[in-house]
Amino acid sequence: MTQQELADRVGVTRQTILSIERGRYNPSVGLALRLARTFGVAVEVLFEIEGEEHHG
């Protein structure tokens, strides 16, 4: 899936997807949930709180 295809699926611009990938933009809860749903994973798989270790 391209950045543009993902952006189209979740209703944002390709630039937003690029910024999220580079860690320059923290998505809203709604967008984070839409991204996780698109990939069929829990939101915690895609995002973590900076400074927290993931135990899983």
N, C-alpha and C positions, 0 to 999 in steps of 0.2 A: 504494500500500500504506500502510495506516495504521500508526502506532506500535504499536498493539495487535496488528495482524496480524503485524508483524515480530517483536514480542516472543513471540507464540505460536509462530511458526516456529522461533525459535532457543532457546526455552525459558527466557526471562527475563520480568521484569515490564515493563510499559510505562514505569514510572519509571526502570528501568535504561536503556532505549533513550533516554529524554529526557536522562538524565545524560550518556550517551555523546555525544549530539548537542551538548550544551552544553559539552563538554570538561571535565566535572567528575568523570568516572569513566573509568579506563583498564580496558578489558575484559581478561579472561584471554586467553591465547593461543587456547584452545579456542573461546571466544565470538567472538573476532575472526575466526577461521577460518570459523566457522558463518555469521557475518554476510557475509563475503566470498563464500562459496559461495552464499548466498541471492541475492546480487546478481550472481553470475557474473563476479566480478572478482578480481584478486589482492588480498591483504590490504593491500599497500602502497598501493593506490588509495584505500582507506578510511582508513588510519591512517599517520601519520608520526611519527618521533621528534621531540619538541620541540627546536628549535634546529638541526635538520638541514635542509638544503635538499634538495628532491627533484630529482634529475637524471633526466630521462626523456623 
